[in-house]
Amino acid sequence: MEANKEVLEIIGQFAIEGKLLGIKSNTEGHINSTFISTFQEGTSLRKYTHQLVNGVVFPHPEQVMENIQAITGHIQLKLRQQGADQIDKRCLQLIPTKTGNFFTKDSEGRLWRTYRYIDGVKTFSVLSDAMDAYLLGGAIGTFALQLSDFDGRKLHVTIPDFHDMHVRYEQLDAAIERDNAKRLASVLDEIGFLRENRSRGMLLIDELKNGKLPLRVTHNDTKMNNVLFSEQNGEALCVIDLDTVMSGTCLFDTGDMIRTGTCTAKEDETNLSKVHFNLSLFQSLVQGYYEKAKTFLTPAETNLIAESGRNITQIMAVRFLTDYLNGDIYYHIDRPSHNLDRTRTQIALIKDMDRQWEDVQKSLHRIVSP
């Protein structure tokens, strides 16, 4: 989507001071349409992020915004109480409209929002340094700690059954049955692997549903490029992309952190010989996370941290393959095989986790043992 007249009119509805100097499209996200504007306010330049929320993925975008307002307000209060510096860099800040709302709608009824842009930061698609892994784990742990006293039952369920493996496998079964894109014959090996491991994939969701895991506020998309790092000193500053924040188990978040933070290749790598599970990065990630989160984690949660990485990698393999069979209707793709490449990378990562599983469990035990 290009920055057209309607986009400019939308931006004009937000309470932003100064003169608009320019606007450009940002194509990095998979779901929402995003634009970055630059305003001159006196002698200063300020940037803002404007997003059109995907109404297909989020059919109730007002509820998404209520969730984001609630949790960012909670985190900002915590930061102020702690006397933290650079609060505007440590938590997303919504910009209100000129009428005081935190979103507006365009002529087609689609919801738009604006954040203050966080400058001087970077993200990672692959971690290669143990210190960066440690900082990433600490950022996810800090996010969980900041929201550990927030009642997750107060949040809207904006995407029902988002991490319910039972539902995700049912969706895969339906995609296999329909074979809308006529791709079934090319993915029989992938289907075979996921079917063989179906039962173990149910562990987290079943433990949550039977009450053995507590219900908490969860981000639900803690892949590493949703954490902003300072370009100046490498500090992990802020967890972003809060659309999927709902209630769940914190293991959904440790799982995606491990899935993306321990893989030696990109999520869509086509050369599977590059895809490995890095045990050293796992240790640093979990160490960073546990140091922040150990005050509220239960023994049941702690014992399943390693399993969470394998579990969320599996659910992403199921989701990517389902989308591939359905004709790529959910995830953004850059090539016809994109979702299949993503699927195969997840499966390769699971297989390497399995190969090193005894060492993975020993590493976890050493970190969490008193």
HELIX and SHEET records of a PDB file:
HELIX    1   1 LYS A    5  ILE A   11  1                                   7    
HELIX    2   2 PRO A   61  GLN A   81  1                                  21    
HELIX    3   3 ILE A   87  ARG A   90  1                                   4    
HELIX    4   4 ALA A  130  GLN A  146  1                                  17    
HELIX    5   5 GLY A  152  LYS A  154  5                                   3    
HELIX    6   6 MET A  165  ARG A  178  1                                  14    
HELIX    7   7 LEU A  184  VAL A  187  5                                   4    
HELIX    8   8 LEU A  188  GLU A  196  1                                   9    
HELIX    9   9 SER A  199  MET A  202  5                                   4    
HELIX   10  10 LEU A  203  LYS A  209  1                                   7    
HELIX   11  11 MET A  224  ASN A  226  5                                   3    
HELIX   12  12 CYS A  250  GLY A  261  1                                  12    
HELIX   13  13 LEU A  272  LYS A  274  5                                   3    
HELIX   14  14 LEU A  279  ALA A  293  1                                  15    
HELIX   15  15 PRO A  299  ASN A  303  1                                   5    
HELIX   16  16 ILE A  305  ASN A  326  1                                  22    
HELIX   17  17 HIS A  338  ARG A  355  1                                  18    
HELIX   18  18 TRP A  357  VAL A  368  1                                  12    
SHEET    1   A 5 LYS A  19  ASN A  26  0                                        
SHEET    2   A 5 SER A  33  GLU A  41 -1                                        
SHEET    3   A 5 SER A  44  LEU A  52 -1                                        
SHEET    4   A 5 LEU A 111  ARG A 116 -1                                        
SHEET    5   A 5 THR A 104  LYS A 105 -1                                        
SHEET    1   B 3 VAL A 121  LYS A 122  0                                        
SHEET    2   B 3 VAL A 227  SER A 230 -1                                        
SHEET    3   B 3 ALA A 236  VAL A 239 -1                                        
SHEET    1   C 2 ARG A 216  THR A 218  0                                        
SHEET    2   C 2 MET A 246  GLY A 248 -1                                        
END                                                                             
